[in-house]
Amino acid sequence: MAGSLRGTLEDVARAGRRPGQNETRELILAAARAQFAELGYDGATIRGIAAQAAVNPALIHHFFGTKEQVFVAALRLPIDPATVVPTLIEGPRSQFGERIVRLFLTAWGDPVTREPLLAMVRTVTTNEQAARMLKQFIERQVLARVSAGLGVPRLRLAAAASHMVGLALLRYVVQVEPLAGADVEELVAAVAPIIQSYVDVPGDVTA
């Protein structure tokens, strides 16, 4: 099962692969995909990836930084929590809905980033191990950090995320009209208030 998942993750990673990366980096990324596929996001470690790639762990830190950044690079995720999470939690609390809807639709609307996103959706809906791995990553690196930053229960954030995923599937995968042909700002105006309601916890007066 892990072998088939590694092959699937290789397909995901090839979507949007940049030419010119040196052989050592590719060796590390291949080892990372194998480790994440076999052990999940939580189980994989920088030391384990380094051992499989036969390199010093310090080299992985030099090339990529944290395990989170290795994960993003290995799967060629077009959305990096290291940059997205600060965008979501900084700025006026009352504009959170607008920020996340606009960011989400922008990422899905760009053909360059949409391809790996679609590949990831196909992977996690057909492979239990891939779904577990992405679940761990989202819970640790996105939901937990945004929850702490905004003081919002994770359940509310997960519900907001499910709303956004549903929007993306209907607009970009199933292409249901009038969602598929709607202007981004039109959708932001329609959907942002709903997403905002998830973070406006009753009794919270934070501006």
N, C-alpha and C positions, 0 to 999 in steps of 0.2 A: 504493500500500500504506500509506504514512504517513497519507494522508487517511482511509482506512477505520479505521486504528488510532486516530486522533484522535477519530473519532466514537465508537468503542467506549469510549475512555477518558472521554469526556464522559458516557456512560451510567454508567460506574463512579462517576464523581464525583457524579452526581446522586443516587446512593443515599445518603441521609442528609444532603443539602445543607441548610444552615441558612439561614433567611430573614434578610434585613436586611443582608447584606454589601454594602458600598458598591461602586459601579461600578468604581472604580480597582482594588480588590482582585480583582474578578471578571475584569477585563481582564488583570491579571498572571497569574492562575491559568489563564486560557484560553491565554495565550502559553506558560506553563510546560508545559501538557499537550501543546501542539504541538511544543515543543522536545524534550521527553522522548520523544515518539512518534517524532520524526524522527531524533534523535541518540542515544537511549538515555540512561540515567542518567549514565554516565561522560562522554559527549560534551556534554551540555547544561551551560550555564554561567549564572551569575547575569547576567553581562553580555549574553549572547545572549538570555535571556528578557526583559531590560530593553529591548533594542533592538527586539524583536518587539512588545513592549507599548508602545513609545514612552514609556518612563518612565526616570527616573534609577535606576541600580542601587542607590543608597543607599535609595531608597524601598522596594525589595524587602526589603532588610535590615531596614528599619524595620517593615514589616508582618509579615515571616515569620522573619527571621534567616538561617540557613544554607541551602544548597542542599538538604540533607536535609529541613529543615523545609518548604521550598517543595514538595518532592516529596510529602511526607505530606499537605500541605494541598491540593495540586492533584488528587490522586487520592482525597482524603477517606479515607485509610487510617485505620482505627479503632485501630491499634496503632502508637504512635510510638516508634521506637528510642531517642529521647532520654530517655524515661522508663522504657521496658521494660528496656533493657540494664543500667542501674544496679541495677534490681530483681533481675535474674538473677545478676549477679556479686557483689552485696553479700550479706551474711548468711553463715551457715555453709555451707561447701562441701558438707557431707554432706546438706544439705536442698535442693540445687539441683534435683533431680528433682521434688520436691514443688512447689517454687515455679513451675517452668516449666509443669508439667502443670495446676496449678490456674489459673494465669494464662491459659493457652491455652484451657482449657475454659470459663472465665468469659467470655472474649471471644467465643467461638463460641456460647455459650449465651444471650447477650443478643441479642434480635432486632434491636436498633438497630445493633449492630456486626456481627452475622452477615450482614446484607444486603450491605454493601459487601465483606465477605470473600468471600461467594459470587460476587459480581460479578467480583471480581479472579480467582478460580479459573477462572471461565468464560472470562475474557479471555485469561489466560496459557496455557490449554490449547488455544486455537483460533487464537492469533495469535503468530507467531514473534517479531515485534518486541517485543510486550508481554512475552513470556517473557524475552527478552534484557535488557530494561530492568529488570524486577523481579529477575532474577538478579544483575545488577550491583549493585543497591541492597542486596540481602540479603547478598551477599558482602562489600561494603565496610562497610556500616553495622551489620550484625548479627553475622555469623559472625566477621569479623576482630576486632571489638571484644570479643566474648565470649571468643574464643580467647585474646586477649592478656590479658584480665582474669582468666581462670581458669588459663591455662597449659595449655590442652587443644588438641590438634591439630584443625584445621578439619574434617578428615575425620570425626572422631568427632562433632563438633557437627552436621555436615551429616547424618550418619546418624541422630542423635537427632531432628533436624528432620523428616526423612522419616517417621520413626515417628509423630510428632505430626500431620503432615499426613494420613497414612493413617487415624489415629484420627478426625480431624475429618471426613474424607470418608465413612467408614463410619457414624459416629454422626449427622451432621447432613445429609448429602447423600443417601446411599443409605438411611440409617436402618435399619441392620441391628440386629435384636434379638439378644441383650439389651443391646447397646451403646447403642442409641437411648434406651432407657428407664431406664438405670442412673443412680443418684445420682452427682453430681460427686465427692463424697468417696470413694465406692466405687471410682470409676475412678482417682482419685488414688492410692489405696492399691494398686491393681492395676498401674498403669502407671509410677508414679514410680520404683520400684526398677529397672525396665528402663532408663529414661532416665538414672538415676543411674549405671548401669553404663557408660554411654558416656563420662562425665566422670571416672570413677574409673580413671585411667590406671594400668596395672600398675606397681608400684613407687613410686607417688606416695603420700606419707603426709600430704599437706596436710589439715588439719582443716576 
